[in-house]
Amino acid sequence: MWDKIKEYVKKIYKTLAKIEMGMLPASLAYNFVLAIIPILTLIILIASSFNISIDSVITFVNNLLPQQASNFVIEIISGKGFDNAVGAFNIAAFVIATNGTYAIVKASNTLYHVEKSDAIKNRIKSVILLITILTLLIFLIIVPTFGEKILEFIKNNDILENIIDEVIFLFTIIKWPITFLILYFNIKLIYTIAPSTKVLSKDTTKGALVTTILWIVLTAIFGYYLKYFARYDILYGNLSSIIILMIWLYMISYVFILGIVINTTKIREK
């Protein structure tokens, strides 16, 4: 039994040690950063259209994002910066970012030994994967990491004033169980559709479970670190937030690739 486990772990390590596998997490992290700011901008733009003071939104954005990114977002939500050039930039950033998920498709095909695949279908699939993964990452940023801060912002602005205390109490209870379920089933879906071959959902269970647990652990650690210990601003100034975000995204990306490798690595039968 132990020999089989040791052999299984060695196979995973050998696959992860390949040059292309070592480069993929960094590529993913970069492309996620490239796409996440335009998506967050859109979300904040929609949120600012509700009955919330624009000054309160600006204060919240300044506390949430690094200065350069917050300035960009604030100009847009205040109506000063959203023009054709900004729209074109957001679209271009998103299109370029699909290179990261396209690499996931190609890596999955390699691991599943898919020799031929349709490049156009893979490109379309990479857009779907990017939207899905970004949705999960933004969910992790908004709910487990900054959920309390967002609810505090809502409370301070007298929104949902009649039920806000109950909402905060309920959020504290269900935050991690809901996070686990949303991540697990969406990651299973991503692992199932990424390769250009039929993959059964049950065959992605191990990788999805490991990825979900590690994503939650990493998010909890970094959320706690950001809240109580982060002092990168002493060395890096306004770049501190983006550096911490890049580290978190790199680790998240590495775990995501680990999950694919786990799914494609078979335990030796007797």
VEXDREN-2710 file (C-alpha; in Angstrom, 1 decimal):
% VEXDREN-2710
k/r/px/py/pz
1/MET/0.0/0.0/0.0
2/TRP/2.7/2.5/1.0
3/ASP/4.7/1.6/-2.1
4/LYS/1.8/2.4/-4.3
5/ILE/1.3/5.8/-2.5
6/LYS/5.0/6.6/-2.8
7/GLU/5.0/5.7/-6.5
8/TYR/1.8/7.9/-7.0
9/VAL/3.4/10.9/-5.3
10/LYS/6.6/10.4/-7.3
11/LYS/4.6/10.5/-10.5
12/ILE/2.9/13.7/-9.5
13/TYR/6.2/15.3/-8.6
14/LYS/7.8/14.2/-11.8
15/THR/5.0/15.7/-13.8
16/LEU/5.0/19.0/-11.9
17/ALA/8.8/19.2/-12.3
18/LYS/8.5/19.5/-16.1
19/ILE/9.5/22.9/-17.4
20/GLU/6.1/23.7/-19.0
21/MET/4.3/22.9/-15.8
22/GLY/6.7/25.1/-13.8
23/MET/6.0/28.0/-16.1
24/LEU/2.2/27.6/-16.3
25/PRO/1.3/28.9/-12.7
26/ALA/3.2/32.2/-13.3
27/SER/1.6/32.6/-16.7
28/LEU/-1.8/32.1/-15.2
29/ALA/-1.2/34.5/-12.3
30/TYR/-0.1/37.2/-14.7
31/ASN/-3.1/36.7/-17.0
32/PHE/-5.5/36.6/-14.0
33/VAL/-4.2/40.0/-12.8
34/LEU/-4.5/41.3/-16.3
35/ALA/-8.2/40.4/-16.5
36/ILE/-9.3/40.8/-12.9
37/ILE/-9.1/44.7/-12.7
38/PRO/-11.5/45.2/-15.7
39/ILE/-13.9/42.7/-14.2
40/LEU/-13.8/44.3/-10.8
41/THR/-14.2/47.7/-12.4
42/LEU/-17.4/46.5/-14.0
43/ILE/-18.7/45.1/-10.7
44/ILE/-18.0/48.3/-8.8
45/LEU/-19.5/50.3/-11.6
46/ILE/-22.7/48.3/-11.4
47/ALA/-22.7/48.6/-7.5
48/SER/-22.2/52.3/-7.7
49/SER/-25.4/52.7/-9.7
50/PHE/-27.4/51.7/-6.6
51/ASN/-28.4/54.1/-3.8
52/ILE/-24.9/54.4/-2.4
53/SER/-23.0/57.6/-1.9
54/ILE/-20.2/58.0/-4.5
55/ASP/-17.9/59.3/-1.8
56/SER/-18.4/56.1/0.2
57/VAL/-17.7/53.9/-2.8
58/ILE/-14.5/55.9/-3.5
59/THR/-13.4/55.4/0.1
60/PHE/-14.1/51.7/-0.1
61/VAL/-12.2/51.3/-3.4
62/ASN/-9.2/53.2/-2.0
63/ASN/-9.1/50.8/0.9
64/LEU/-9.5/47.7/-1.2
65/LEU/-7.2/48.3/-4.2
66/PRO/-3.7/49.7/-4.7
67/GLN/-3.5/53.4/-5.5
68/GLN/-2.9/53.1/-9.3
69/ALA/-5.7/50.6/-9.7
70/SER/-8.1/52.5/-7.4
71/ASN/-7.5/55.7/-9.4
72/PHE/-8.3/54.0/-12.6
73/VAL/-11.5/52.5/-11.2
74/ILE/-12.6/55.8/-9.5
75/GLU/-12.2/57.7/-12.7
76/ILE/-14.6/55.3/-14.4
77/ILE/-17.3/55.1/-11.7
78/SER/-17.2/58.9/-11.4
79/GLY/-17.9/59.2/-15.1
80/LYS/-14.5/60.8/-16.0
81/GLY/-12.6/57.9/-17.4
82/PHE/-15.0/55.6/-19.2
83/ASP/-14.6/56.3/-22.9
84/ASN/-13.8/54.3/-26.1
85/ALA/-10.1/54.0/-25.2
86/VAL/-10.8/52.6/-21.8
87/GLY/-13.4/50.2/-23.1
88/ALA/-11.0/49.0/-25.8
89/PHE/-8.3/48.6/-23.2
90/ASN/-10.5/46.4/-21.0
91/ILE/-11.5/44.3/-24.0
92/ALA/-7.9/43.9/-25.1
93/ALA/-6.8/43.0/-21.6
94/PHE/-9.5/40.3/-21.3
95/VAL/-8.6/38.9/-24.7
96/ILE/-4.9/38.7/-23.9
97/ALA/-5.7/37.1/-20.6
98/THR/-7.4/34.2/-22.4
99/ASN/-3.9/33.0/-23.3
100/GLY/-3.6/31.7/-19.8
101/THR/-6.6/29.5/-19.9
102/TYR/-5.7/28.5/-23.4
103/ALA/-2.5/27.1/-21.9
104/ILE/-4.6/25.2/-19.4
105/VAL/-6.5/23.6/-22.3
106/LYS/-3.2/22.6/-24.0
107/ALA/-1.7/21.3/-20.8
108/SER/-4.8/19.3/-20.1
109/ASN/-4.7/17.8/-23.6
110/THR/-1.0/16.9/-23.1
111/LEU/-1.7/15.2/-19.7
112/TYR/-4.7/13.3/-21.2
113/HIS/-2.6/12.4/-24.2
114/VAL/-4.9/14.2/-26.7
115/GLU/-3.0/14.4/-30.0
116/LYS/-5.5/16.4/-32.1
117/SER/-7.9/19.1/-31.1
118/ASP/-9.8/22.0/-32.7
119/ALA/-7.9/25.2/-32.2
120/ILE/-11.1/27.4/-32.6
121/LYS/-13.0/25.3/-30.1
122/ASN/-10.1/25.5/-27.7
123/ARG/-10.1/29.3/-28.0
124/ILE/-13.8/29.5/-27.3
125/LYS/-13.3/27.1/-24.4
126/SER/-10.5/29.3/-23.0
127/VAL/-12.9/32.3/-22.8
128/ILE/-15.4/30.2/-20.9
129/LEU/-12.7/28.9/-18.6
130/LEU/-11.4/32.4/-18.0
131/ILE/-14.8/33.8/-17.1
132/THR/-15.5/30.8/-14.8
133/ILE/-12.1/31.0/-13.0
134/LEU/-12.2/34.8/-12.6
135/THR/-15.7/34.5/-11.2
136/LEU/-14.4/32.1/-8.6
137/LEU/-11.4/34.3/-7.8
138/ILE/-13.5/37.4/-7.5
139/PHE/-15.9/35.4/-5.3
140/LEU/-12.9/34.5/-3.1
141/ILE/-11.8/38.1/-2.9
142/ILE/-15.2/39.5/-2.2
143/VAL/-16.7/36.9/0.1
144/PRO/-14.2/35.1/2.3
145/THR/-11.4/37.7/2.2
146/PHE/-13.2/41.1/2.3
147/GLY/-16.8/39.9/3.2
148/GLU/-16.7/41.4/6.6
149/LYS/-15.3/44.7/5.3
150/ILE/-18.1/44.9/2.7
151/LEU/-20.8/44.2/5.3
152/GLU/-19.2/46.8/7.5
153/PHE/-19.4/49.3/4.6
154/ILE/-23.1/48.4/4.0
155/LYS/-23.8/48.9/7.7
156/ASN/-22.1/52.2/7.9
157/ASN/-24.1/53.5/4.9
158/ASP/-27.4/52.5/6.5
159/ILE/-28.1/49.9/3.7
160/LEU/-30.3/47.0/4.8
161/GLU/-30.4/48.7/8.2
162/ASN/-33.3/46.6/9.5
163/ILE/-31.6/43.3/8.9
164/ILE/-27.9/44.0/8.6
165/ASP/-27.0/42.5/12.0
166/GLU/-28.8/39.3/11.1
167/VAL/-27.1/39.2/7.7
168/ILE/-23.7/39.6/9.4
169/PHE/-24.5/36.8/11.8
170/LEU/-25.7/34.5/9.0
171/PHE/-22.6/35.3/6.9
172/THR/-20.3/34.3/9.7
173/ILE/-21.9/30.9/9.9
174/ILE/-22.3/30.0/6.3
175/LYS/-19.2/31.7/4.7
176/TRP/-16.9/28.8/4.6
177/PRO/-19.4/26.0/3.8
178/ILE/-20.9/28.0/0.9
179/THR/-17.4/28.8/-0.3
180/PHE/-16.4/25.1/-0.3
181/LEU/-19.5/24.0/-2.2
182/ILE/-19.3/26.8/-4.8
183/LEU/-15.6/26.2/-5.4
184/TYR/-15.8/22.4/-5.4
185/PHE/-18.5/22.0/-8.0
186/ASN/-17.2/24.7/-10.3
187/ILE/-13.6/23.4/-10.2
188/LYS/-15.0/19.9/-11.0
189/LEU/-16.7/21.5/-14.0
190/ILE/-13.6/23.2/-15.1
191/TYR/-11.5/20.0/-14.8
192/THR/-14.1/18.2/-16.8
193/ILE/-14.4/20.5/-19.8
194/ALA/-10.8/21.7/-20.0
195/PRO/-9.4/18.8/-22.0
196/SER/-10.5/18.1/-25.6
197/THR/-11.7/14.6/-24.7
198/LYS/-14.5/13.2/-22.7
199/VAL/-13.7/13.2/-19.0
200/LEU/-16.1/11.8/-16.5
201/SER/-17.0/14.1/-13.5
202/LYS/-16.2/11.3/-11.0
203/ASP/-12.6/11.2/-12.4
204/THR/-12.0/14.8/-11.4
205/THR/-13.1/14.3/-7.8
206/LYS/-9.7/13.9/-6.2
207/GLY/-8.1/16.9/-8.0
208/ALA/-11.2/19.1/-7.3
209/LEU/-11.2/18.2/-3.6
210/VAL/-7.5/18.9/-3.1
211/THR/-7.8/22.1/-5.1
212/THR/-10.8/23.3/-3.2
213/ILE/-9.4/22.6/0.2
214/LEU/-6.0/24.2/-0.6
215/TRP/-7.7/27.3/-2.2
216/ILE/-9.7/27.8/1.0
217/VAL/-6.7/27.4/3.2
218/LEU/-4.6/29.8/1.1
219/THR/-7.4/32.3/1.0
220/ALA/-7.9/32.1/4.8
221/ILE/-4.2/32.5/5.4
222/PHE/-3.8/35.5/3.1
223/GLY/-7.0/37.1/4.4
224/TYR/-5.7/36.8/8.0
225/TYR/-2.3/38.0/6.9
226/LEU/-3.7/41.0/5.1
227/LYS/-5.8/41.9/8.1
228/TYR/-3.2/41.6/10.8
229/PHE/0.4/41.4/9.6
230/ALA/0.9/42.8/6.1
231/ARG/3.4/45.6/6.1
232/TYR/4.8/45.3/2.6
233/ASP/3.9/49.0/2.1
234/ILE/7.0/49.9/4.1
235/LEU/9.2/48.5/1.4
236/TYR/7.0/48.7/-1.7
237/GLY/4.6/51.6/-1.1
238/ASN/1.6/51.6/-3.4
239/LEU/2.7/48.3/-5.1
240/SER/2.2/46.3/-1.9
241/SER/-1.3/45.3/-2.6
242/ILE/-0.6/44.1/-6.1
243/ILE/2.5/42.1/-4.9
244/ILE/0.4/40.3/-2.3
245/LEU/-2.3/39.7/-4.9
246/MET/0.3/38.2/-7.3
247/ILE/1.7/35.9/-4.6
248/TRP/-1.8/34.7/-3.7
249/LEU/-2.7/34.2/-7.4
250/TYR/0.5/32.3/-8.1
251/MET/-0.1/29.9/-5.2
252/ILE/-3.8/29.5/-6.3
253/SER/-2.6/28.8/-9.9
254/TYR/0.0/26.3/-8.8
255/VAL/-2.7/24.4/-6.8
256/PHE/-5.0/24.5/-9.8
257/ILE/-2.4/22.8/-11.9
258/LEU/-1.7/20.3/-9.1
259/GLY/-5.3/19.3/-9.3
260/ILE/-5.1/18.6/-13.0
261/VAL/-2.0/16.5/-12.5
262/ILE/-3.7/14.6/-9.6
263/ASN/-6.7/13.8/-11.9
264/THR/-4.5/12.5/-14.7
265/THR/-2.1/10.4/-12.5
266/LYS/-3.3/6.9/-12.0
267/ILE/-2.5/4.7/-9.0
268/ARG/-0.8/1.5/-10.0
269/GLU/-3.2/-1.5/-9.9
270/LYS/-2.2/-4.7/-8.2
END
